[in-house]
């Protein structure tokens, strides 16, 4: 419709209204403001006939075939009406907790009166002004992206929540999470319409997908969306921990052979980062006292939070640590098993069977003998109890209606405890039973990452068992990765055997790795024997390697030499 308006010479809305008034049987005729809204705003005309009227007027002025153009506009109006846009109208987004804003301490702690708002009064800080500039850019019609970088429970998601309150009700918000964050984002990004907030809380879950290229495809799709005029403006808001930001934005090495697994993500995130400090500054604390007069939670946090960690206290982080440190043996073992599983690279959803099998190995013989038959259920109950209005240390993930159900319960470790575990625990000291549990019960797509994590800590036996399990679960490259680990550790004979095993299991790239090691070890005859066998078994790469290793046959004597041997 707007293309026709331009082709018609961009007439005034008053002139178009005058044309409409001349049409018979049009009562009432649309006025200038109504026509302006039809041509310049995102909403559809209320009726299909209204769209057809303005189409005819514009077609006549542009010297187009009016009937054909009106038919096209009727068809497009119907298609647009039947198309359900992604996301939900912003004015219906009223629950901050549905967008993963952390719950704060409340009256359930015994300190505060009933009737307080769900969220404490907000204290603006320096990063809020930076974020407001991105919102202003989006309001001007320019697509933009902002990612708030900070440790757990520092107010990143809350800042994003406050920022979208400045957008008009005509905007929508889309939070892709089903069936998985990255999968949902990749599936839906092409269908995003203008004036949409794309909510990517915990952005690394969308851009870091170990073992697959899904995260890079999401990053590429976001880059394309941000530069696509027909979908502008969109506002992409994300949050991320500093270590994940560093992983995604780190430049690769200078050697051409070094892989660049996050190239798309690095280009996407360039210039989008906004740092959220872990602690309130002295000025922030001064500004806090004004809203604290009307919200006792802020006043309580100001009095009790250590080192300016106001948001962490509000989110219950100190209570989480207290609950962990004072836990009975079984609950402590359960929390530490969950900490180590996340530090080793397991996905955020921890299976019931994994936790039960791993937790047992963290208990001493005396502690184990003293437990009752329902020890694990009691430990789960202890960990699930809420703390000062926040989730407990380890809570069950309840599938939403319509979401895929897990065959067994899954649990999530509190973010603050996960970060605390990474900072204070040594994964290399995890008990043997922990690694046994990972081999048996870990999420199958995580096995390769778990194996790499064990190998990086010099734990070769657990790493090899996890790589074997990854191969058994159908993950390509598991056996080859085991060979690479052994090679880097100096176990050349074992590395050769694993490369050969990988190749014989269908990994074509492992053949050259095995042959190269055999050649470097001056075991050329062994290499030729194995390559001959692989060639006979149909490996297409084996003959070319044989050609390189086998000595050429002696030259055939010429006829003159045969006739006169003396020559």
RODOKE-657828 format. One record per residue (C-alpha): residue in three letters; x, y, z; residue number from 1. Coordinates in nm, 3 decimals. Layout:
! RODOKE-657828
(node ALA (X Y Z) NUM)
...
! end
This chain:
! RODOKE-657828
(node UNK (0.000 0.000 0.000) 1)
(node UNK (0.278 0.241 0.085) 2)
(node UNK (0.455 0.161 -0.242) 3)
(node UNK (0.138 0.265 -0.423) 4)
(node UNK (0.127 0.585 -0.216) 5)
(node UNK (0.479 0.672 -0.331) 6)
(node UNK (0.398 0.584 -0.692) 7)
(node UNK (0.096 0.818 -0.669) 8)
(node UNK (0.326 1.108 -0.588) 9)
(node UNK (0.278 1.109 -0.209) 10)
(node UNK (-0.048 1.306 -0.213) 11)
(node UNK (-0.170 1.471 0.105) 12)
(node UNK (-0.402 1.272 0.325) 13)
(node UNK (-0.663 1.548 0.276) 14)
(node UNK (-0.653 1.493 -0.102) 15)
(node UNK (-0.696 1.118 -0.058) 16)
(node UNK (-0.989 1.178 0.178) 17)
(node UNK (-1.148 1.404 -0.084) 18)
(node UNK (-1.111 1.126 -0.343) 19)
(node UNK (-1.275 0.882 -0.105) 20)
(node UNK (-1.566 1.119 -0.049) 21)
(node UNK (-1.644 1.105 -0.419) 22)
(node UNK (-1.696 0.728 -0.417) 23)
(node UNK (-2.062 0.626 -0.420) 24)
(node UNK (-2.198 0.396 -0.151) 25)
(node UNK (-1.911 0.478 0.085) 26)
(node UNK (-2.066 0.595 0.407) 27)
(node UNK (-1.893 0.719 0.602) 28)
(node UNK (-1.588 0.804 0.390) 29)
(node UNK (-1.254 0.777 0.572) 30)
(node UNK (-1.107 1.106 0.690) 31)
(node UNK (-0.746 1.223 0.657) 32)
(node UNK (-0.642 1.087 0.999) 33)
(node UNK (-0.788 0.746 0.926) 34)
(node UNK (-0.605 0.728 0.593) 35)
(node UNK (-0.284 0.846 0.756) 36)
(node UNK (-0.308 0.565 1.010) 37)
(node UNK (-0.372 0.308 0.738) 38)
(node UNK (-0.063 0.414 0.544) 39)
(node UNK (0.186 0.491 0.821) 40)
(node UNK (0.109 0.271 1.121) 41)
(node UNK (0.165 -0.099 1.177) 42)
(node UNK (-0.200 -0.188 1.234) 43)
(node UNK (-0.435 -0.320 0.965) 44)
(node UNK (-0.745 -0.134 0.845) 45)
(node UNK (-1.039 -0.262 1.048) 46)
(node UNK (-1.220 -0.403 0.742) 47)
(node UNK (-1.098 -0.559 0.421) 48)
(node UNK (-1.324 -0.321 0.227) 49)
(node UNK (-1.151 -0.022 0.386) 50)
(node UNK (-0.816 -0.145 0.252) 51)
(node UNK (-0.969 -0.197 -0.094) 52)
(node UNK (-1.105 0.161 -0.102) 53)
(node UNK (-0.771 0.325 -0.042) 54)
(node UNK (-0.611 0.078 -0.287) 55)
(node UNK (-0.845 0.190 -0.564) 56)
(node UNK (-0.779 0.559 -0.490) 57)
(node UNK (-0.403 0.512 -0.495) 58)
(node UNK (-0.412 0.296 -0.808) 59)
(node UNK (-0.602 0.564 -1.000) 60)
(node UNK (-0.352 0.830 -0.895) 61)
(node UNK (-0.055 0.604 -0.982) 62)
(node UNK (-0.212 0.502 -1.317) 63)
(node UNK (-0.220 0.137 -1.211) 64)
(node UNK (-0.494 -0.114 -1.290) 65)
(node UNK (-0.731 -0.044 -1.005) 66)
(node UNK (-0.921 -0.374 -1.000) 67)
(node UNK (-0.607 -0.587 -1.002) 68)
(node UNK (-0.443 -0.380 -0.730) 69)
(node UNK (-0.754 -0.386 -0.512) 70)
(node UNK (-0.768 -0.766 -0.549) 71)
(node UNK (-0.401 -0.789 -0.443) 72)
(node UNK (-0.461 -0.568 -0.140) 73)
(node UNK (-0.766 -0.771 -0.037) 74)
(node UNK (-0.554 -1.088 -0.055) 75)
(node UNK (-0.268 -0.934 0.145) 76)
(node UNK (-0.511 -0.797 0.406) 77)
(node UNK (-0.656 -1.144 0.457) 78)
(node UNK (-0.310 -1.303 0.479) 79)
(node UNK (-0.196 -1.044 0.733) 80)
(node UNK (-0.509 -1.088 0.942) 81)
(node UNK (-0.466 -1.466 0.953) 82)
(node UNK (-0.098 -1.450 1.034) 83)
(node UNK (-0.038 -1.464 1.409) 84)
(node UNK (0.262 -1.239 1.487) 85)
(node UNK (0.531 -1.378 1.714) 86)
(node UNK (0.532 -1.266 2.073) 87)
(node UNK (0.261 -1.104 2.277) 88)
(node UNK (0.143 -0.743 2.296) 89)
(node UNK (0.364 -0.555 2.537) 90)
(node UNK (0.071 -0.425 2.739) 91)
(node UNK (-0.016 -0.787 2.828) 92)
(node UNK (0.336 -0.859 2.957) 93)
(node UNK (0.275 -0.792 3.324) 94)
(node UNK (0.463 -1.073 3.499) 95)
(node UNK (0.837 -1.001 3.532) 96)
(node UNK (0.900 -1.347 3.675) 97)
(node UNK (0.778 -1.510 3.353) 98)
(node UNK (1.071 -1.329 3.188) 99)
(node UNK (1.309 -1.474 3.449) 100)
(node UNK (1.351 -1.166 3.667) 101)
(node UNK (1.469 -1.298 4.004) 102)
(node UNK (1.219 -1.289 4.287) 103)
(node UNK (1.326 -1.074 4.580) 104)
(node UNK (1.292 -1.114 4.955) 105)
(node UNK (0.937 -1.051 5.073) 106)
(node UNK (0.699 -1.078 5.368) 107)
(node UNK (0.757 -1.455 5.390) 108)
(node UNK (1.089 -1.385 5.560) 109)
(node UNK (0.907 -1.225 5.853) 110)
(node UNK (1.069 -0.882 5.807) 111)
(node UNK (0.824 -0.706 5.579) 112)
(node UNK (0.452 -0.621 5.574) 113)
(node UNK (0.204 -0.777 5.334) 114)
(node UNK (0.094 -0.585 5.029) 115)
(node UNK (0.433 -0.486 4.890) 116)
(node UNK (0.470 -0.490 4.509) 117)
(node UNK (0.621 -0.809 4.365) 118)
(node UNK (0.942 -0.624 4.279) 119)
(node UNK (1.134 -0.392 4.511) 120)
(node UNK (1.152 -0.024 4.420) 121)
(node UNK (1.405 0.025 4.141) 122)
(node UNK (1.730 0.214 4.185) 123)
(node UNK (1.871 0.339 3.856) 124)
(node UNK (2.244 0.307 3.797) 125)
(node UNK (2.486 0.403 3.522) 126)
(node UNK (2.404 0.104 3.304) 127)
(node UNK (2.036 0.203 3.294) 128)
(node UNK (2.121 0.521 3.105) 129)
(node UNK (2.321 0.322 2.849) 130)
(node UNK (2.030 0.084 2.807) 131)
(node UNK (1.787 0.376 2.770) 132)
(node UNK (1.987 0.497 2.470) 133)
(node UNK (1.921 0.166 2.293) 134)
(node UNK (1.549 0.197 2.369) 135)
(node UNK (1.551 0.551 2.228) 136)
(node UNK (1.719 0.423 1.913) 137)
(node UNK (1.449 0.159 1.870) 138)
(node UNK (1.179 0.423 1.918) 139)
(node UNK (1.335 0.614 1.628) 140)
(node UNK (1.280 0.311 1.404) 141)
(node UNK (1.633 0.169 1.415) 142)
(node UNK (1.693 -0.194 1.510) 143)
(node UNK (1.944 -0.240 1.790) 144)
(node UNK (2.077 -0.494 2.040) 145)
(node UNK (2.197 -0.455 2.398) 146)
(node UNK (2.350 -0.728 2.616) 147)
(node UNK (2.394 -0.666 2.988) 148)
(node UNK (2.710 -0.827 3.124) 149)
(node UNK (2.746 -0.909 3.491) 150)
(node UNK (2.773 -1.190 3.747) 151)
(node UNK (2.471 -1.375 3.880) 152)
(node UNK (2.199 -1.179 4.061) 153)
(node UNK (2.335 -0.832 3.980) 154)
(node UNK (2.010 -0.695 3.835) 155)
(node UNK (2.068 -0.752 3.464) 156)
(node UNK (1.725 -0.895 3.382) 157)
(node UNK (1.551 -0.644 3.610) 158)
(node UNK (1.721 -0.359 3.420) 159)
(node UNK (1.586 -0.498 3.092) 160)
(node UNK (1.240 -0.523 3.247) 161)
(node UNK (1.251 -0.158 3.351) 162)
(node UNK (1.376 -0.056 3.006) 163)
(node UNK (1.080 -0.204 2.816) 164)
(node UNK (0.838 -0.008 3.032) 165)
(node UNK (0.932 0.295 2.818) 166)
(node UNK (0.803 0.133 2.497) 167)
(node UNK (0.449 0.203 2.371) 168)
(node UNK (0.175 -0.059 2.387) 169)
(node UNK (0.196 -0.112 2.010) 170)
(node UNK (0.517 -0.310 2.062) 171)
(node UNK (0.529 -0.684 2.115) 172)
(node UNK (0.765 -0.905 2.316) 173)
(node UNK (0.895 -1.247 2.210) 174)
(node UNK (1.075 -1.481 2.451) 175)
(node UNK (1.184 -1.794 2.258) 176)
(node UNK (1.218 -2.096 2.488) 177)
(node UNK (1.033 -2.400 2.340) 178)
(node UNK (1.143 -2.666 2.248) 179)
(node UNK (1.485 -2.526 2.342) 180)
(node UNK (1.612 -2.171 2.351) 181)
(node UNK (1.840 -2.188 2.048) 182)
(node UNK (1.599 -2.403 1.847) 183)
(node UNK (1.308 -2.169 1.920) 184)
(node UNK (1.509 -1.860 1.826) 185)
(node UNK (1.635 -2.003 1.498) 186)
(node UNK (1.288 -2.120 1.400) 187)
(node UNK (1.115 -1.791 1.472) 188)
(node UNK (1.356 -1.510 1.389) 189)
(node UNK (1.261 -1.495 1.022) 190)
(node UNK (0.900 -1.433 1.121) 191)
(node UNK (0.964 -1.143 1.358) 192)
(node UNK (0.769 -0.831 1.274) 193)
(node UNK (0.858 -0.467 1.335) 194)
(node UNK (0.820 -0.317 1.683) 195)
(node UNK (0.920 -0.639 1.860) 196)
(node UNK (1.137 -0.688 2.167) 197)
(node UNK (1.335 -1.013 2.142) 198)
(node UNK (1.405 -1.127 2.498) 199)
(node UNK (1.726 -1.334 2.517) 200)
(node UNK (1.783 -1.372 2.889) 201)
(node UNK (2.093 -1.585 2.952) 202)
(node UNK (2.210 -1.510 2.599) 203)
(node UNK (2.481 -1.777 2.607) 204)
(node UNK (2.210 -2.047 2.601) 205)
(node UNK (2.115 -1.917 2.256) 206)
(node UNK (2.466 -1.868 2.116) 207)
(node UNK (2.666 -2.147 2.281) 208)
(node UNK (2.545 -2.491 2.171) 209)
(node UNK (2.829 -2.741 2.228) 210)
(node UNK (2.863 -3.012 1.967) 211)
(node UNK (2.644 -2.834 1.711) 212)
(node UNK (2.654 -2.524 1.496) 213)
(node UNK (2.310 -2.416 1.614) 214)
(node UNK (2.437 -2.123 1.821) 215)
(node UNK (2.631 -1.980 1.528) 216)
(node UNK (2.322 -2.009 1.309) 217)
(node UNK (2.120 -1.819 1.569) 218)
(node UNK (2.388 -1.548 1.578) 219)
(node UNK (2.385 -1.522 1.198) 220)
(node UNK (2.006 -1.499 1.192) 221)
(node UNK (2.014 -1.220 1.452) 222)
(node UNK (2.273 -1.030 1.250) 223)
(node UNK (2.054 -1.058 0.941) 224)
(node UNK (1.747 -0.947 1.136) 225)
(node UNK (1.917 -0.637 1.276) 226)
(node UNK (2.012 -0.520 0.928) 227)
(node UNK (1.679 -0.604 0.759) 228)
(node UNK (1.479 -0.280 0.695) 229)
(node UNK (1.147 -0.458 0.642) 230)
(node UNK (1.157 -0.598 0.997) 231)
(node UNK (1.280 -0.281 1.167) 232)
(node UNK (1.265 -0.169 1.433) 233)
(node UNK (1.340 -0.458 1.666) 234)
(node UNK (1.502 -0.435 2.008) 235)
(node UNK (1.711 -0.737 2.110) 236)
(node UNK (1.778 -0.750 2.485) 237)
(node UNK (2.012 -1.006 2.640) 238)
(node UNK (2.193 -1.084 2.963) 239)
(node UNK (2.509 -1.285 3.014) 240)
(node UNK (2.775 -1.373 3.271) 241)
(node UNK (3.124 -1.229 3.212) 242)
(node UNK (3.285 -1.569 3.152) 243)
(node UNK (3.034 -1.655 2.882) 244)
(node UNK (3.079 -1.312 2.723) 245)
(node UNK (3.455 -1.369 2.715) 246)
(node UNK (3.409 -1.711 2.557) 247)
(node UNK (3.186 -1.575 2.281) 248)
(node UNK (3.387 -1.261 2.203) 249)
(node UNK (3.743 -1.391 2.235) 250)
(node UNK (3.949 -1.357 1.918) 251)
(node UNK (4.085 -1.685 1.778) 252)
(node UNK (4.456 -1.753 1.743) 253)
(node UNK (4.656 -1.618 1.455) 254)
(node UNK (4.735 -1.955 1.298) 255)
(node UNK (4.519 -2.051 1.003) 256)
(node UNK (4.458 -2.396 1.151) 257)
(node UNK (4.292 -2.260 1.467) 258)
(node UNK (3.915 -2.297 1.460) 259)
(node UNK (3.688 -1.997 1.517) 260)
(node UNK (3.379 -2.154 1.674) 261)
(node UNK (3.206 -1.826 1.766) 262)
(node UNK (3.279 -1.598 1.469) 263)
(node UNK (2.914 -1.509 1.406) 264)
(node UNK (2.848 -1.450 1.776) 265)
(node UNK (3.155 -1.229 1.808) 266)
(node UNK (3.043 -1.004 1.522) 267)
(node UNK (2.687 -0.998 1.656) 268)
(node UNK (2.793 -0.894 2.007) 269)
(node UNK (3.045 -0.631 1.900) 270)
(node UNK (2.935 -0.297 2.042) 271)
(node UNK (2.633 -0.438 2.227) 272)
(node UNK (2.781 -0.497 2.573) 273)
(node UNK (2.673 -0.296 2.877) 274)
(node UNK (2.852 -0.379 3.202) 275)
(node UNK (2.643 -0.421 3.516) 276)
(node UNK (2.864 -0.389 3.826) 277)
(node UNK (2.839 -0.659 4.089) 278)
(node UNK (2.812 -0.400 4.366) 279)
(node UNK (2.644 -0.065 4.420) 280)
(node UNK (2.884 0.228 4.418) 281)
(node UNK (2.885 0.489 4.693) 282)
(node UNK (2.669 0.714 4.473) 283)
(node UNK (2.430 0.425 4.404) 284)
(node UNK (2.394 0.362 4.776) 285)
(node UNK (2.320 0.731 4.830) 286)
(node UNK (2.047 0.722 4.567) 287)
(node UNK (1.906 0.405 4.722) 288)
(node UNK (1.796 0.579 5.041) 289)
(node UNK (1.517 0.774 4.867) 290)
(node UNK (1.325 0.471 4.732) 291)
(node UNK (1.414 0.281 5.050) 292)
(node UNK (1.185 0.515 5.242) 293)
(node UNK (0.887 0.359 5.065) 294)
(node UNK (1.017 0.003 5.030) 295)
(node UNK (1.148 -0.159 5.351) 296)
(node UNK (1.314 -0.436 5.149) 297)
(node UNK (1.565 -0.190 5.008) 298)
(node UNK (1.631 -0.046 5.351) 299)
(node UNK (1.685 -0.395 5.490) 300)
(node UNK (1.924 -0.481 5.206) 301)
(node UNK (2.116 -0.156 5.253) 302)
(node UNK (2.170 -0.244 5.619) 303)
(node UNK (2.263 -0.608 5.574) 304)
(node UNK (2.420 -0.653 5.229) 305)
(node UNK (2.798 -0.690 5.237) 306)
(node UNK (3.022 -0.488 5.005) 307)
(node UNK (2.735 -0.315 4.827) 308)
(node UNK (2.588 -0.641 4.694) 309)
(node UNK (2.231 -0.510 4.717) 310)
(node UNK (2.076 -0.708 4.432) 311)
(node UNK (2.238 -1.034 4.541) 312)
(node UNK (2.098 -0.991 4.889) 313)
(node UNK (1.754 -0.907 4.756) 314)
(node UNK (1.766 -1.221 4.542) 315)
(node UNK (1.853 -1.436 4.840) 316)
(node UNK (2.210 -1.526 4.752) 317)
(node UNK (2.341 -1.510 5.111) 318)
(node UNK (2.061 -1.739 5.222) 319)
(node UNK (2.159 -1.984 4.950) 320)
(node UNK (2.513 -1.996 5.079) 321)
(node UNK (2.392 -2.035 5.435) 322)
(node UNK (2.160 -2.316 5.334) 323)
(node UNK (2.446 -2.491 5.155) 324)
(node UNK (2.704 -2.446 5.429) 325)
(node UNK (2.471 -2.566 5.704) 326)
(node UNK (2.316 -2.851 5.507) 327)
(node UNK (2.302 -3.202 5.651) 328)
(node UNK (2.542 -3.447 5.484) 329)
(node UNK (2.301 -3.586 5.223) 330)
(node UNK (2.179 -3.242 5.111) 331)
(node UNK (2.534 -3.106 5.104) 332)
(node UNK (2.643 -3.401 4.891) 333)
(node UNK (2.351 -3.341 4.655) 334)
(node UNK (2.437 -2.971 4.613) 335)
(node UNK (2.807 -3.043 4.555) 336)
(node UNK (2.727 -3.310 4.298) 337)
(node UNK (2.509 -3.057 4.114) 338)
(node UNK (2.783 -2.791 4.140) 339)
(node UNK (3.043 -3.025 3.993) 340)
(node UNK (2.810 -3.145 3.717) 341)
(node UNK (2.750 -2.789 3.601) 342)
(node UNK (3.120 -2.701 3.630) 343)
(node UNK (3.205 -3.008 3.420) 344)
(node UNK (2.980 -2.884 3.140) 345)
(node UNK (2.647 -3.061 3.197) 346)
(node UNK (2.344 -2.877 3.068) 347)
(node UNK (2.139 -2.672 3.312) 348)
(node UNK (1.877 -2.947 3.353) 349)
(node UNK (2.015 -3.215 3.585) 350)
(node UNK (1.844 -3.559 3.575) 351)
(node UNK (1.719 -3.722 3.895) 352)
(node UNK (1.914 -4.043 3.830) 353)
(node UNK (2.241 -3.854 3.777) 354)
(node UNK (2.209 -3.659 4.101) 355)
(node UNK (2.115 -3.963 4.307) 356)
(node UNK (2.401 -4.175 4.173) 357)
(node UNK (2.659 -3.895 4.203) 358)
(node UNK (2.558 -3.766 4.547) 359)
(node UNK (2.621 -4.104 4.708) 360)
(node UNK (2.991 -4.081 4.626) 361)
(node UNK (3.029 -3.753 4.818) 362)
(node UNK (2.935 -3.917 5.149) 363)
(node UNK (3.175 -4.084 5.389) 364)
(node UNK (3.111 -4.443 5.499) 365)
(node UNK (2.983 -4.322 5.836) 366)
(node UNK (2.750 -4.069 5.675) 367)
(node UNK (2.622 -4.329 5.429) 368)
(node UNK (2.555 -4.587 5.698) 369)
(node UNK (2.358 -4.333 5.905) 370)
(node UNK (2.114 -4.246 5.626) 371)
(node UNK (1.758 -4.372 5.608) 372)
(node UNK (1.604 -4.540 5.306) 373)
(node UNK (1.443 -4.214 5.191) 374)
(node UNK (1.763 -4.010 5.224) 375)
(node UNK (1.754 -3.876 4.871) 376)
(node UNK (1.392 -3.757 4.889) 377)
(node UNK (1.471 -3.576 5.215) 378)
(node UNK (1.778 -3.414 5.060) 379)
(node UNK (1.573 -3.294 4.762) 380)
(node UNK (1.310 -3.149 4.994) 381)
(node UNK (1.576 -2.962 5.190) 382)
(node UNK (1.724 -2.816 4.872) 383)
(node UNK (1.387 -2.720 4.725) 384)
(node UNK (1.267 -2.511 5.023) 385)
(node UNK (1.245 -2.142 4.926) 386)
(node UNK (1.485 -1.891 5.079) 387)
(node UNK (1.371 -1.538 5.161) 388)
(node UNK (1.134 -1.536 4.868) 389)
(node UNK (1.376 -1.700 4.624) 390)
(node UNK (1.422 -2.052 4.495) 391)
(node UNK (1.613 -2.302 4.704) 392)
(node UNK (1.959 -2.436 4.618) 393)
(node UNK (1.827 -2.709 4.387) 394)
(node UNK (1.471 -2.704 4.256) 395)
(node UNK (1.268 -2.925 4.028) 396)
(node UNK (1.195 -2.797 3.679) 397)
(node UNK (0.823 -2.825 3.620) 398)
(node UNK (0.738 -2.853 3.248) 399)
(node UNK (0.490 -2.596 3.124) 400)
(node UNK (0.159 -2.702 2.972) 401)
(node UNK (0.226 -2.815 2.617) 402)
(node UNK (0.604 -2.836 2.667) 403)
(node UNK (0.781 -3.170 2.615) 404)
(node UNK (0.784 -3.376 2.936) 405)
(node UNK (1.102 -3.543 3.061) 406)
(node UNK (1.087 -3.918 3.132) 407)
(node UNK (1.225 -3.845 3.480) 408)
(node UNK (1.235 -3.535 3.704) 409)
(node UNK (1.502 -3.277 3.625) 410)
(node UNK (1.645 -3.014 3.857) 411)
(node UNK (1.819 -2.678 3.832) 412)
(node UNK (2.097 -2.552 4.055) 413)
(node UNK (2.062 -2.192 4.176) 414)
(node UNK (2.275 -1.957 3.966) 415)
(node UNK (2.458 -1.809 4.263) 416)
(node UNK (2.555 -2.153 4.394) 417)
(node UNK (2.668 -2.259 4.048) 418)
(node UNK (2.898 -1.957 4.030) 419)
(node UNK (3.013 -2.017 4.388) 420)
(node UNK (3.098 -2.378 4.303) 421)
(node UNK (3.303 -2.276 4.000) 422)
(node UNK (3.500 -2.033 4.216) 423)
(node UNK (3.562 -2.252 4.520) 424)
(node UNK (3.561 -2.617 4.418) 425)
(node UNK (3.826 -2.821 4.237) 426)
(node UNK (3.665 -3.050 3.985) 427)
(node UNK (3.981 -3.259 3.968) 428)
(node UNK (3.908 -3.367 4.326) 429)
(node UNK (3.556 -3.491 4.249) 430)
(node UNK (3.508 -3.853 4.362) 431)
(node UNK (3.531 -4.139 4.116) 432)
(node UNK (3.162 -4.212 4.163) 433)
(node UNK (3.080 -3.869 4.024) 434)
(node UNK (3.240 -3.952 3.689) 435)
(node UNK (3.078 -4.298 3.693) 436)
(node UNK (2.740 -4.130 3.732) 437)
(node UNK (2.810 -3.896 3.440) 438)
(node UNK (2.898 -4.187 3.213) 439)
(node UNK (2.578 -4.367 3.304) 440)
(node UNK (2.321 -4.091 3.349) 441)
(node UNK (2.438 -3.759 3.203) 442)
(node UNK (2.240 -3.590 2.927) 443)
(node UNK (2.366 -3.771 2.618) 444)
(node UNK (2.438 -3.459 2.404) 445)
(node UNK (2.664 -3.330 2.684) 446)
(node UNK (2.897 -3.630 2.694) 447)
(node UNK (3.161 -3.489 2.460) 448)
(node UNK (3.186 -3.165 2.658) 449)
(node UNK (3.202 -3.357 2.984) 450)
(node UNK (3.482 -3.572 2.844) 451)
(node UNK (3.675 -3.264 2.733) 452)
(node UNK (3.630 -3.115 3.080) 453)
(node UNK (3.772 -3.429 3.243) 454)
(node UNK (4.063 -3.436 2.998) 455)
(node UNK (4.150 -3.071 3.061) 456)
(node UNK (4.197 -3.162 3.427) 457)
(node UNK (4.425 -3.456 3.349) 458)
(node UNK (4.158 -3.715 3.429) 459)
(node UNK (4.227 -3.946 3.136) 460)
(node UNK (4.030 -4.250 3.248) 461)
(node UNK (3.701 -4.064 3.308) 462)
(node UNK (3.756 -3.868 2.988) 463)
(node UNK (3.805 -4.183 2.777) 464)
(node UNK (3.499 -4.346 2.929) 465)
(node UNK (3.291 -4.037 2.856) 466)
(node UNK (3.422 -4.018 2.499) 467)
(node UNK (3.329 -4.385 2.452) 468)
(node UNK (2.982 -4.316 2.590) 469)
(node UNK (2.950 -4.017 2.356) 470)
(node UNK (3.036 -4.239 2.061) 471)
(node UNK (2.783 -4.497 2.177) 472)
(node UNK (2.522 -4.221 2.197) 473)
(node UNK (2.580 -4.141 1.830) 474)
(node UNK (2.789 -3.826 1.873) 475)
(node UNK (3.036 -3.798 1.585) 476)
(node UNK (3.395 -3.727 1.672) 477)
(node UNK (3.397 -3.875 2.021) 478)
(node UNK (3.657 -4.142 1.951) 479)
(node UNK (3.871 -3.900 1.750) 480)
(node UNK (3.858 -3.650 2.037) 481)
(node UNK (3.979 -3.923 2.272) 482)
(node UNK (4.276 -3.984 2.043) 483)
(node UNK (4.355 -3.613 2.036) 484)
(node UNK (4.347 -3.602 2.417) 485)
(node UNK (4.586 -3.898 2.444) 486)
(node UNK (4.815 -3.751 2.182) 487)
(node UNK (4.837 -3.420 2.367) 488)
(node UNK (4.916 -3.613 2.687) 489)
(node UNK (5.203 -3.794 2.515) 490)
(node UNK (5.034 -4.135 2.502) 491)
(node UNK (5.110 -4.192 2.135) 492)
(node UNK (5.045 -4.568 2.119) 493)
(node UNK (4.705 -4.527 2.282) 494)
(node UNK (4.626 -4.228 2.059) 495)
(node UNK (4.700 -4.433 1.747) 496)
(node UNK (4.471 -4.711 1.867) 497)
(node UNK (4.184 -4.466 1.934) 498)
(node UNK (4.230 -4.294 1.597) 499)
(node UNK (4.220 -4.633 1.425) 500)
(node UNK (3.912 -4.730 1.621) 501)
(node UNK (3.747 -4.400 1.525) 502)
(node UNK (3.826 -4.452 1.158) 503)
(node UNK (3.698 -4.808 1.159) 504)
(node UNK (3.377 -4.673 1.318) 505)
(node UNK (3.325 -4.439 1.022) 506)
(node UNK (3.523 -4.124 1.112) 507)
(node UNK (3.710 -4.060 0.788) 508)
(node UNK (3.926 -3.776 0.925) 509)
(node UNK (4.083 -4.006 1.183) 510)
(node UNK (4.259 -4.215 0.919) 511)
(node UNK (4.515 -3.946 0.839) 512)
(node UNK (4.575 -3.875 1.207) 513)
(node UNK (4.654 -4.240 1.277) 514)
(node UNK (4.878 -4.276 0.974) 515)
(node UNK (5.069 -3.956 1.056) 516)
(node UNK (5.144 -4.074 1.409) 517)
(node UNK (5.253 -4.416 1.284) 518)
(node UNK (5.482 -4.255 1.028) 519)
(node UNK (5.630 -4.014 1.284) 520)
(node UNK (5.694 -4.310 1.515) 521)
(node UNK (5.886 -4.484 1.229) 522)
(node UNK (5.622 -4.757 1.213) 523)
(node UNK (5.566 -4.725 0.838) 524)
(node UNK (5.527 -5.098 0.780) 525)
(node UNK (5.252 -5.112 1.040) 526)
(node UNK (5.084 -4.815 0.875) 527)
(node UNK (5.096 -4.981 0.534) 528)
(node UNK (4.953 -5.304 0.673) 529)
(node UNK (4.664 -5.119 0.838) 530)
(node UNK (4.600 -4.901 0.533) 531)
(node UNK (4.595 -5.209 0.309) 532)
(node UNK (4.332 -5.362 0.535) 533)
(node UNK (4.127 -5.038 0.533) 534)
(node UNK (4.153 -5.019 0.153) 535)
(node UNK (4.027 -5.376 0.125) 536)
(node UNK (3.739 -5.280 0.356) 537)
(node UNK (3.642 -5.000 0.122) 538)
(node UNK (3.783 -4.687 0.291) 539)
(node UNK (3.808 -4.441 0.000) 540)
(node UNK (4.097 -4.244 0.153) 541)
(node UNK (4.321 -4.542 0.222) 542)
(node UNK (4.461 -4.594 -0.134) 543)
(node UNK (4.596 -4.239 -0.161) 544)
(node UNK (4.772 -4.272 0.174) 545)
(node UNK (4.917 -4.606 0.061) 546)
(node UNK (5.054 -4.441 -0.251) 547)
(node UNK (5.235 -4.184 -0.038) 548)
(node UNK (5.385 -4.439 0.201) 549)
(node UNK (5.480 -4.727 -0.029) 550)
(node UNK (5.814 -4.694 -0.217) 551)
(node UNK (5.776 -4.669 -0.595) 552)
(node UNK (5.856 -4.987 -0.795) 553)
(node UNK (6.198 -5.001 -0.968) 554)
(node UNK (6.198 -4.861 -1.323) 555)
(node UNK (6.137 -5.110 -1.599) 556)
(node UNK (6.456 -5.173 -1.809) 557)
(node UNK (6.452 -5.035 -2.162) 558)
(node UNK (6.468 -5.269 -2.471) 559)
(node UNK (6.826 -5.157 -2.538) 560)
(node UNK (6.933 -5.261 -2.190) 561)
(node UNK (6.768 -5.600 -2.227) 562)
(node UNK (6.946 -5.659 -2.564) 563)
(node UNK (7.289 -5.561 -2.431) 564)
(node UNK (7.318 -5.633 -2.060) 565)
(node UNK (7.666 -5.484 -2.058) 566)
(node UNK (7.521 -5.144 -2.107) 567)
! end
